[in-house]
Amino acid sequence: MSFVLVLNSGSSSIKFQLVNPKNSATDAPEVSGLVEQIGEPGGAITVKVRGEAFKEERDIPDHKAGLARAFEIMTDHGVGPTQVELSAVGHRVVHGGRLFSEPQLIVDQIESMIEDLIPLAPLHNPANLDGIRVARAILPDVPHVAVFDTGFFHDMPPAAALYAINNEVAGENAIRRYGFHGTSHEFVSQQVPGLIGREPEHTHQITLHLGNGASAAAILNGHPLDTSMGLTPLAGLAMGTRCGDIDPGVIFHLSRQAGMSIDEIDNLLNKQSGVKGIAGVNDFRTLRELIEQENDDAWLAYNVYIHQLRRFIGSYMIALGRVDAITFTAGVGENDVDVRADALADLEMYGIKIDPEKNAVRSSEPRIISTDDSTVKVLVVPTNEELAIAQKSQVIAEMAREAGLYS
């Protein structure tokens, strides 16, 4: 059995899974794990092998030490990278800019090009690069593949991709809407036609990736027509800690009136806004508890979140002209019954009818939650970005071996 090691490296953490690319979307990975608090006191490494978790608390000075120790724990339990048939290492890379629309075999030149894109994603690409460099050093004889969050939206129509600012300034500074969560939107949208009995090339759909980060996409016959995130993942929907769409003048106002620095405003809008900024919490389970306790701020935060969500759904319905399916995915989208119901409430005139009993079902399986007579099918489809990355990485790795680059 051949596996792909999927790495998602953050600034102070590394998430990883050992995935069989032939798995279904709901199959559990052979191994999953998390290295956290890298470079900070009180680090921890958790490795789950076939459902059994092993946790070790220790200081982790850097990504190299964390990943090396995680591999040692995997090896202790017979599933280390050199003990299994490892066909590839797939790396999630947040920003591919205009350079990358498809997954790439990572060689020194590609690594350098990803580094050149850091100005477009200063919070994400440096951490992704750390993971790439560490993993390539530890596993030099295995193909490493970069899969880009922005790739799916690379060919979005210019009318949706371009901002209405000076062409020369935009071009010189690579300013446009790139979109994010592309791996998830692509993975989920590819499953929808089969679930509703339509051909992919004749399916108009809206996909809603609702986690701590959240984005919406309009997908026309398998191709992205529009998406809510922009130059960065800050734009679009109100999210757990991000503000979503905001008047750019707010930034000037905070600088001039409040005397805030660019870094302070960046932190405010990315980490202290959204649901957390209004309610003080960003976990929707906690938010729901506060709402049940009649907390006014929690109720307000929820209503702002739903209002933004409905605004994007409505605009995408117009953009698509006809909607065959609306699909919820990711942590909030897959698990919060009320978010789904409230996001699509009172839209019967548009052929959208949620069945309350179907919506209330808890399941890890893809499912339709609309009524049988709903013209627009409403679905919950669990996302599996790791499986999607593993599958894409496997294809690139096989091509590399056919070209004689790896044995």
N, C-alpha and C positions, 0 to 999 in steps of 0.2 A: 504494500500500500504506500502510495507516494503522498507526501505532505508538503504544504507551503507554510512557512513561518511568516505570520503577518505582524508587522510592528507599527505601532502608532506612538511616536515619540513626542512628548510635550516638554515644556521648559523644565519641569521638575518631576516628570513621571514618564514611564514607558508602559504602555499597554501592549500585550502580545497574545497571540493565539496560534496554535498549531492546528491547521485546518486541512481536511481532506477536500480538495476542490470538487470532488464528485458528490459531496454532501448535498442534501436538500437544505432549503433555507431555514428549516426548524431543527436540524440536527445539531446537537451540542458538539463543540470542538473537542478534539482529543485532549488538548491542554489549553488552558488560558491563564493569564497572570497579570499582575500589576506591580511595578516598581514605583514607589511613591516617596515624596519628600526628598528627592535627590538634591544634595548640597545643603540640606537643612537638618536641624536636629530631629531625632526621632523618626528616621526613615523606616520603611517596611517593604518586604517583598512577599507577595502572596502568589503561590502557584497552585492551580487547581488541576489535578490529573484525574481524568475520567470521573469528575464530580467530587473527588475528595480533595479538600483544601489543606495546604501546608503553608503556614505563615511564619516569617522570621522578622523580628524587629532588630534593626541595626542601623548605624549611621551609614549613609551611602554618599561618598564624596563626589561621584560624577556618574555619567551615563555608562561609561565603560565598566566601572566596578559593579554597578547595579545589574547590567545585562549579563556580565560574566557570572555573577553569583546566581542569578535566575537560571542560567544554563546549567550551573552545577547542581542546583536543586532538581531540575528536570532530569539530569543525568542520574542522580541518586535514585530516581524512581523509574529508570529505564526508558525515558522518553527524551533524552537529550538530543540536541541537533545532530550529533554525530552517531547517535544510536538508531535513529529512524531514517527512512529513505526521504531525504529532504531535497525536493526538486527545485525550490526557489525560496527567496526571502522577498516578500512584498512589503513595500514601505508606503504608508499614507503620506502624501505631500500635499499641503493645503493649497498652495498657489503655484500654478503653472504658467501664469501670465498669458501672453500671446504666443509663447514659444512652444507650449506643449498641449496638444489636444488628445494625445493617446499615451498609454503607458510606455515607459522607456526603460530599456536595459541600462542599468547604472554603470557607466564607465567614468573615468576621471573627468572627461569633458562635460558629461551630463551633470555630474556633481557640481562642477564649476558654474554651469548655467543655472542650476537651482540656487546656488549662492548669489548669483547676480540678481535674482528675483526677490531677495530679502527686503529691499525698500518697499515692495508691494505687500509684504506680509511679515513685518518685523516681529510680531508676537508668535508666529507659527513656523515659518520656514527655517529659522536658525535651529529650533528644537528638532524639526524633522531631519535636518542635516546632521545633527549630533547623532541621532539614531542610525542614520545611513553610514556614517564614518565608523562608528563603533562596530556595527554589525559586519561591515565589509572587512574590518580588521580581524574580527573573531572568526568569521566564516568566509575566507577569501576564495574558496573553490566552488562556491554555490552562486548561481546567477541572482543578482539583486535587481529588483524592478521597482520603479517609482510609479505610483498611481496617483493622479492629481484630482483633487476635489473639484477643480474648475474645469476639468476636461470635457465633461458632458455639455457644458454651456458654451464651449469655444466657438461654435458656429451659430450662435443666436443671431437673429436678424439685426442688422445695424440700427433699425429704429428702436429696438429694445435695448441694444447693447451700449449705445452712445449717450453720453450726457450732452445737454445743450449748452456747452461752453466752447470757448474759442478752439477751433480745430488744431491750430498750431501748438497751443499750450497743452491740449489733451494728448496730441501725438508725441510731443517731446517728453512727456512725463508718464506715458502709458496709462492715461486715465480713461477708463471705460468701466462698464459693469461686467464683471467676470462671473459672478454667481458662485455659490459654494454648496456643499452637501451633494455635489453632482453624482458621486458614486451611489448614494442612497436613492436619489430621485430616479436615476437610471435603473437601478436594480428593481425598485418597486414598480416603476411604470412598465417594465418589461413583463411583469407577472399579471398585470391587470387585464389585458385583452383576453387571455385564456380563461380568466376567472369569470368574465362577463360574456364570453362567447362572441367576441369580435376579432377581426383581423387587426394586427398592430398598425398596419398602414391606413386603417380607417377608424382610428380611435382618438377621440379628443378627450383629454383628461387633465385634471388638476391634482397634483400631489402635494401633500402637506407634511413636511418633516418637522415634527414638533417635539423637541427635546429641550434641554437648557438653552441651546442655540436652536433657532427655528427659522425655517424658510418655506416658501411656497413656490411652485413652478407650474406653468401652463405648458403642456406637452401636446403637440399637434402631430398625429400620425407617427409617433416615435421620435420626433425631433423637438427640442426645446424652443418654445416661442417666446417665453419670458420667465423671469425669476425674480424673487424679491430682494436677494442680497446683491451687493454692487461691487465697487472697487475692493471693499473689505467685507467681512462677515458682520459688520455693524449695522448695515442697512436693512430695511424691510420691516418685518413683523416685530412687535414688542416681544422680548425674550426674557429668559430667566434673569440675566444681569445686564443685558444690552438694551439700549433705548429703541433700536429700530429707526425707522424714518423720522427725521427731525429737521426743522428749518435750520439750514447752515448758519443763519444769522445768530442762532443761540450760542454758537461757538465764539463769534466775535463779541457778543454781549457779555459772556462770561469772562472773556479776556479783558475787555475794557472796563466793565462795571465791577466785577468781582475780583479782578486782578489775578485770575487763575492762569497758570502756565499751560503750555500745550500738553505737557505730560500729565498735569492734574486733570485737565479736561478729558484727555484720552482715558485715564483711569475712571473718571466719573461715568462717561458714556458707555464704556465697555464692561466695567466691573461693578458699578454701584447704581445702575439704572434698571430699566425694565421692571419686572415684577418685584425684584428685590428693592429697587429704588423707592417704590411706592409702599410696599407692604413690609419690607424688612426681611423677607425670606424669598428664596427662589425655588425651593422644592415644592412642587404642586401638592404633594401629600400634606405638607405642613400648611400650605396656603388653604387647602380645603378644611383642615381642622380649625384654622382661624376664622374662616367664613362661617362655619357651624357655631362658633362662639360669638358670632355677630360682630366681628372686628371690621370696622368701617374701612380701614386702609386696605385690608385684604380683599374686601368686596370691590372696592374701587379698582385695585390692581387687576383683579380678574376681569372686570368689565372693560378696562382699557385693552387688555390682551384679546378678549373676544371681539371687540370693536375693530381692532386692527386686522384680525384674522378674517372677519367678514368683509372688510373693505377690499382685501386682496382677492378673496374668492369671487366677489362681485365683479371686479375689474377683469379677472381672467375669464369669467363667463362671457363677457363682452368680447374680449380679445379672441377667444376660440370660436365664437359664433354658435357652436353647438357643444354641449358637454355630455359625454357618455358616462364619465365616472369621476368621482371625487374620492381620493384615498388618503387616509390618515396613517402615519407611521411614526416611528421613534418613540421614546419613553412616554411622553405626555399623550401623543397621538394614539398610541397603542393601548394605553391603560386608563386614560381619564374619560369616563363615560359622559360626564357633564360637558366637558370641552367639545366633544363631538356633537352632542345634542344641541348645545347653545350656538355653536358655530353655524349650524344649518337650520336653526329654528325658523318657522314661519316662511319657508321658501317653497311651499306646495305649489304656488302659482308658476314656479319655474321647473316643476316636475321633480322636486327633491323632497323625498319623504323618508325619514328615518323610522325604522321599526323599533320602538322602545325595548321590547323583549330581546331582539337580536343584538341591539346595542349594548345591553347589560351583560351579555355573555362574556366571560373571561376565557380567553383561549390564546395559545401561541400559534394557532393556525391562521392563514389568510381566510377572510370571511367577508360576505356581503351583509351589511347591517341595514340596508334600505328595505322598504316594503316591496312586495312582489310587483305592485303596479307603479312603482317609482320609475319615471322615465330616465332619470339620472341615477345610476347605481352608486351607492356609497359603500366604501370598503374600508376594512382595517387590514393592512398587509404588513406584517413585521419586517423591518429592514434587517439586512445582514451585510453591512459594509465589509466586514472581514472576509466573508465568503466571496463577495464580489471581487475584492482585491486579490484573493487567492486564485480565483479563476482567471483573472486578467494576467496575473503574474505567471501562472502556469503556461499560458499561451506564449508569452514573450520568452520564457525560459526554454521552451521547446524549440522556438525559432533560433535561439542563440546556440543551442546544441546542434541543430541541423546545419548551422553555419560553421561549426567546428570551433566555436569559442569556448565551449565547456565540454568535458567528457561525460 
